Amino acid sequence: MSYYDRHVFFCCNQREGDDRPCCNARGGSAMRDYAKQRVRELELSGEGKVRVNQAGCLDRCEQGPFVVVYPEGVWYTYVDRADSDEILEEHLQHGRIVERLRI
């Protein structure tokens, strides 16, 4: 059994001097911090539950910002905290994939 039931990775890549978009410039780190807080508030964090992490470039920044949930391997994009809340509540609490945010 894995230590965590799910890992949630927020792309926090920051490109310097590159014309390609990056997730951090679109709020990746701030959203990761918000999600970590919300996971604690929802009592989803800890052993056997959920771990929110940051990731470097996962090579999908053009579609971002994005987050990926494992072990399901579901990739989401988001715009604001409401989108993040929907992912956390629907997917992590209830096990339902949020199709409208899936990429």
N, C-alpha and C positions, 0 to 999 in steps of 0.2 A: 504494500500500500504506500502511496506517495505521502509525503509529509503534508502537502496541501492538496485539496480537492481540485482547485483551479488556480491557474496563474493568469494574471491580466497584465499584458505588456502595452504600455503607452510609448509610441515612438516619440522620442525627445531629441531627435537628431537636429543639429544646428549646422547648416552649411555656411561657410564664409567665402565670399567672392565667387559664388557660383550662381548661374542664372536659374538653376533648377529650384523648385520650391522645397521647403523643408518643414517638417511638422512642428518643430519648436517655435519657428517664427509665427505659426498659426495657433500657438497656445498649448503645445503638447505638455510641457513641464507643469504649467499651472493646472491643467486638467488632471494630470497624474496626481498632483498634490491634493486637489479637490476629491478625486476618487478614493484616495487612501483615507481621507477624513470620513467620507461617506460610508465606506466599507466598515470602518470602526463603529460609526454611529448605528449602522444597521446590524451590528454584532455578527458580521460575516468574516472578520479577520481572525487569524490564529491557526494553530495546528488543526489539520483536517478540514480547513475551510478555504479562505481565499487569500491570496497574496497579490498585491498590486506592485508592479515593478516598472522601471523605465527601461527602454531599449534604445540602442543606437539605431543607425539606419537599417531598416528592414526592406529597403528598396521599393517602397510603394508610395513615396512622399507625394507624387503627383496626384494621388487619389486621397490624400490626407487632409487634415490630420486623421490619424487612425489609431485604433487599439485592437489587439488580438487576444482572444480568450482561449486558453488551452486547459484541458486536453482536447476540446472540441475543434480547435483550429478555426474558429469563426473570427473573421476580420470585420471590423466596423469603422465607419467614419462618423464624425460628430461635428456639431457646430457650436453647441453651448452646453451649459450645465444640465439643462433639461434633457438633452440627448444622452448625456452621461448617466444621469439618474435613471433614465429608461433602460439603458443597458444593464446597469447595476441591479435594478429592481427586477426587471423581467428575466434577464439571462441568469444572473448570479443567485437571486433569491428563488425564482420560480422555474428555472430551467427552460425558459422559452426564448428562442432566438428572435431578435428584433429585426425582422426582414427589411423594414424600411431603411435601416441604417447599415445593413450588411453590404460589404463590397466583395 
